[in-house]
Amino acid sequence: MKSWLPAPMMSLAVFVVWLLLVATVEPAHLLLAAILALVLPLAADRLRTEHAPVQRPLLAARLGLRVLWDIVISNIEVARLILGRESRIHPGFVWVPLEITNPYGIAALAGIITMTPGTLSSELSGDRRHLLVHCFHLEDADAAVAQIKQRYETPLREIFP
């Protein structure tokens, strides 16, 4: 079973995302989603040199819900800023010191930051100890760093030890 499904969560994600993208559950698309859900993780598995098992799947699910919530709230905040006076927007960069060392955890953190409207992961330092983040509106750099670390990095350190 493991050889056919090297990453069951990835297979499930591919299946669901495909159906969401095509916005239909016609039999042909269900079959194509199933084929993609089997083939893409197998192909991706051949490219990986090491695997990153998720240690705390329930925490990962809670983090996923938190990220979805933050995306919705950030969309509203960014829209409010864009529709307001331009002088109210104060973009800036901030270096986030990383405690997480797992490369998959760092990649997940960078992805979460980039997916959240108003922030963008720009660079990872050569020693992988700092992540440069661009904020569309940065009022308090220390608060922004604390929020990223508390909301995203802390759970990711438990998910990817």
N, C-alpha and C positions, 0 to 999 in steps of 0.2 A: 504494500500500500504506500509506503513512504517513497518508493522510487517513482510512483505515478503522481504523487502529491508531495513534492518536496517542501512546499510552503502552502499549507491548506488555507491560511488566512489570506495570502496573496491570491490564491485561486478564487476564494469567495469574493474578494474585493474586485478582481477583474470581471467576474461574472456579473456582479451588481452594477459596477460602473458601466459596463457595456450596455446593459439593459437601460440604465438611466440615460446614456448618451443617445441611444436610438429611440428612446421613449415609446417602446412597444414590447409586448410579450408574445409576439407571434411565434409560432413553432420554429420557423427558420432562424429567428434571432435568438431564441432560447438555445437551439442547437449550436449556433455560432458562438454564443457566449460560453457554452459549456466547453467547446473545443478550445477557445482562447484561454479559458480558465485552466485547462490542462496543459496546453502547449507553452504559453508565455512563462509561467513559473519554471517549467522544465528548462526552457532556453535561458532564462535568467540564472537558474541554479548552476548552469555550466560556466557562467561568467564569474561567479563569486568564488573567491579563494577561501573565505571563511564565512561561517554562518552566525547569525545573531538571533538566538532564540529569545523570545519574549519571556521574561521571568515572571511578570505579574500581569496576566491578560486582563483581569478586571480593572486594574489600575490603568492599563492602556486604553480600555474602553471608556473609562471615566475621563481620561485625558483627551480622547477623541471628541467626546461630548463638550468638554470645556473649550476645545479649539473651535468647534462649530459655533458655540455660543459667542466666543470672542470674535469670530469672523462676522457674525451678524451685527454685533454691537459696534465693531470697528467700521463696518460699512456705513452705518448710520452716522458715526462721528466724523468720518472722512467726508461724507456727503454734506453734512452740516458745515464743515469747514470750507469746502469747495464752493458752496452756495453763499457763504458769508463774504465778509471783506477779506481781501487778499492779505492785508496787513496783519490779520490775526494769525496767519500761518507762520510758524517758526520751524523750518526744517533743520535737521542736524544729524550728525553722526555720533555714535557712542560705542565705545569698546566694552563688550560684556566679558568679564573674566569668567572662564569656564572651570568648573569643578569636575564636570563629566569628562571621562577620558575615552569611553567606548566610541569608536568611529561611527557606528550606526546611530548611537544616541546623539552625537554631534550633528550628523546629517539630518536626523529627525528634527532636532532643535532648529537648525538652519531652515529646513523646509517649513516648519510651523511658523516661524517668524516671517518668512517670505509669503506664505499663504494668507497671513493676517493683513488686511488692508491697512495701509499707513506705515508699515514697516517692511524692511527688505534686508536680508542678510547680504552683506557686500563682500566680506573677506574673512578668511580664517587665517590666523597668524601661523607662521611656519612651525611653531612648536605646539600648535593646536590648543593653546591655553587662553586665547582671546578670539572673540567673534565680533567683527565690525558690523554694526547695524545702522542703517539709515532710517530715521524716523521722519515721516511727513510733517509731523507737528511735535516738537520736543520742547516741553516747558521745563522739566526737571530731569536731567540725565540720571541722577542717582535713583530717582523713583522708577524711571523706565528700566534701568538695569535690575533693580530689586523685583519689579513685576515679572520680567522675563525669567529671572532665576527662580522665583517662588512658584509661578504658575506653570512653567514648562520644564525648566532644567531639573528641578527637584524630583518631579515624578519620573522624568526620563532616566535619572540616575538609578532609580529603583527598577525600572523596566529593562534597562540595558546596563547592568553592573560592570 
